[in-house]
Amino acid sequence: MPQDHCAPVVGLVGGIGSGKSALARWVSRNSRVEVLDGDQLGHQALTEPTITGLVIERFPQAGPSDTSSATEISRPTLAAIVFGDDPESQSARNDLEAIVHPFIRRSLEDLIQKHRNRIDCEGILVDAAVLLEAGWDDLCDHVVFVDVSEADRLARVTSTRNWTRSDFLARQSSQWSLERKQARSDTIIDNSTTLESSGPRLLSVIHSLRGTTSASCL
């Protein structure tokens, strides 16, 4: 293995319903790019006994009504508590993030370390909704903003996730504004048409970063 091989790490950010995950999947199917799914890692965190215990201790209403299933968390109940722009929701979300985010970050660090020196790995995509808010962009060599209009994003989530407009706005209010995300990104990719259009653009960005030096590869 060449000692200087170091797969670039690219973070994906954008508004809710912008199709970041679908775009990441397209790239992984059409290249040797690994995708790290922050949402999946968040789900995994909520199955860890220590984390589950802390979450239920802080949010007992999200725990099971049947005490024999003491390690099971009701995700819909938890979501209803933490998503929103009112002070109570914000405080609850901060508390949940303090419990869960360290696990997700450690998992991302471990997975990046596992993959990036593989000779058959062209790049690593970090698909995490709160990449910037959580400060995980410092694990990335480049950040791409996936751009889609609000009308299109709302249409997508109401049809594919069965969300209401209120659900959409509550989730959106828990994240940075799109303007702030764009300002912190290195590249903007339009994902409002087809993956066959936006996918090659993202892959081109990944390939353009090959040969760059990253501190975590030294």
C-alpha positions in Angstrom: 0.0 0.0 0.0 1.3 3.5 -0.9 2.2 5.2 2.3 0.8 8.5 1.1 -2.7 7.1 0.2 -5.2 9.1 2.2 -8.9 9.1 1.0 -10.5 12.5 1.4 -13.3 13.0 3.8 -16.2 15.0 2.5 -19.1 16.2 4.7 -22.6 16.6 3.2 -24.9 19.3 4.6 -28.1 20.9 3.4 -31.7 21.5 4.3 -34.1 18.7 5.4 -35.3 16.8 2.4 -32.5 18.0 0.2 -31.7 14.4 -0.7 -28.3 14.1 0.9 -28.6 10.4 1.7 -29.9 9.5 -1.8 -27.0 11.5 -3.3 -24.5 9.7 -1.1 -26.0 6.3 -2.0 -25.7 7.1 -5.7 -22.0 8.0 -5.3 -21.3 4.8 -3.3 -23.0 2.7 -5.9 -21.0 4.2 -8.7 -17.6 4.5 -7.1 -15.4 3.1 -4.3 -16.6 5.7 -1.8 -17.6 4.8 1.7 -20.7 6.5 3.2 -20.9 7.2 7.0 -24.5 7.7 8.0 -24.8 10.0 11.0 -28.5 9.2 11.4 -27.8 5.5 11.5 -25.1 6.1 14.1 -27.6 8.1 16.1 -30.1 5.2 16.0 -27.3 2.9 17.1 -26.4 5.2 20.0 -30.0 4.9 21.3 -29.5 1.1 21.6 -26.4 1.4 23.7 -27.4 0.4 27.3 -25.5 3.2 29.0 -26.8 5.9 26.6 -30.3 4.4 26.8 -30.3 4.6 30.5 -29.2 8.3 30.5 -31.8 9.2 27.9 -34.7 7.5 29.8 -33.4 9.1 33.1 -33.6 12.6 31.4 -36.8 11.9 29.3 -38.8 9.3 31.3 -41.8 9.9 29.0 -39.8 8.4 26.1 -39.2 5.2 28.0 -41.3 2.1 27.8 -44.6 1.7 29.6 -43.7 -1.9 30.2 -40.8 -2.0 32.6 -39.7 -5.3 31.3 -38.5 -3.5 28.1 -36.5 -0.9 30.1 -33.9 -0.5 27.3 -36.3 0.6 24.6 -36.8 4.2 23.7 -39.8 5.6 21.9 -38.2 7.6 19.1 -41.5 9.4 18.1 -42.0 10.5 21.7 -38.4 11.7 22.0 -38.7 13.6 18.7 -41.8 15.4 19.8 -39.9 16.5 22.9 -36.7 17.8 21.3 -37.8 19.2 17.9 -39.0 22.8 17.9 -37.8 26.4 18.4 -39.4 27.0 21.8 -37.0 27.3 24.8 -38.2 24.0 26.3 -37.5 22.1 23.1 -34.1 23.7 22.7 -33.1 22.8 26.2 -34.3 19.3 25.8 -32.4 19.0 22.5 -29.2 20.3 24.1 -29.5 17.7 26.8 -30.1 14.9 24.3 -27.2 16.0 22.2 -24.9 16.1 25.2 -25.7 12.4 25.8 -25.7 11.1 22.2 -23.2 13.3 20.2 -20.0 12.0 21.9 -20.9 8.5 20.9 -21.5 9.5 17.3 -18.3 11.5 17.1 -16.2 8.6 18.4 -17.9 6.3 15.9 -17.2 8.7 13.0 -13.5 9.0 14.1 -13.2 5.2 14.3 -14.8 4.6 10.9 -12.8 7.3 9.2 -9.6 5.8 10.6 -10.7 2.4 9.4 -11.4 3.3 5.8 -9.2 6.2 4.7 -5.9 4.5 4.3 -7.4 1.6 2.3 -6.0 1.6 -1.2 -9.4 0.7 -2.6 -11.2 3.6 -0.9 -11.5 6.7 -3.2 -13.2 8.8 -0.6 -15.4 9.0 2.5 -18.8 10.8 2.6 -20.1 11.9 6.0 -23.8 12.2 5.7 -24.9 13.9 9.0 -27.8 16.3 9.3 -26.1 18.3 12.1 -22.5 18.0 10.9 -21.9 21.7 11.3 -24.0 22.2 14.4 -22.1 19.4 16.2 -18.7 20.5 15.0 -18.0 17.3 13.2 -16.8 19.3 10.1 -13.4 19.3 11.7 -13.2 15.6 10.7 -13.7 16.6 7.1 -11.3 17.8 4.4 -14.2 19.5 2.5 -17.9 20.3 3.1 -20.5 20.2 0.3 -23.8 22.0 0.6 -26.7 20.2 -1.2 -29.0 22.8 -2.5 -32.8 22.3 -3.1 -35.6 24.8 -2.8 -37.8 24.8 0.3 -40.9 24.0 -1.7 -39.2 21.0 -3.3 -37.9 19.8 0.1 -41.3 20.1 1.7 -42.9 18.2 -1.1 -40.3 15.4 -0.7 -40.7 14.9 3.0 -44.5 15.1 3.0 -44.6 12.4 0.3 -41.8 10.1 1.5 -41.8 10.5 5.2 -45.5 11.3 5.8 -44.6 14.5 7.6 -46.9 17.5 7.9 -45.6 21.0 7.2 -45.5 21.5 11.0 -43.2 18.5 11.4 -41.0 19.9 8.6 -40.7 23.3 10.2 -40.1 21.9 13.7 -37.2 19.8 12.4 -35.8 22.7 10.3 -35.9 25.0 13.3 -33.5 22.7 15.2 -30.8 23.2 12.6 -28.7 26.2 11.4 -30.2 28.4 8.7 -29.4 27.4 5.2 -27.5 30.7 4.7 -25.2 29.9 7.6 -24.6 26.3 6.3 -23.8 27.6 2.9 -21.3 30.1 4.3 -19.5 27.3 6.1 -19.4 25.0 3.1 -16.7 24.8 0.4 -18.9 23.7 -2.5 -22.6 24.0 -3.4 -24.2 21.3 -5.5 -27.7 21.6 -7.0 -29.7 18.5 -6.2 -33.1 19.7 -7.5 -33.2 17.6 -10.7 -31.8 14.1 -11.0 -29.1 12.1 -9.2 -27.6 11.4 -12.6 -26.9 15.1 -12.8 -25.8 15.9 -9.2 -24.1 12.5 -8.5 -21.2 13.0 -11.0 -20.7 16.5 -9.7 -20.2 15.3 -6.1 -18.0 12.5 -7.4 -15.9 15.0 -9.3 -15.4 17.0 -6.0 -14.2 13.9 -4.2 -11.8 13.0 -7.0 -10.4 16.6 -7.1 -9.4 16.2 -3.4 -7.2 13.1 -4.0 -3.6 13.7 -3.0 -4.5 16.4 -0.5 -2.9 16.1 3.0 -5.1 15.7 6.0 -3.8 15.9 9.6 -5.5 12.6 10.5 -3.5 10.8 7.9 -0.1 12.0 9.2 
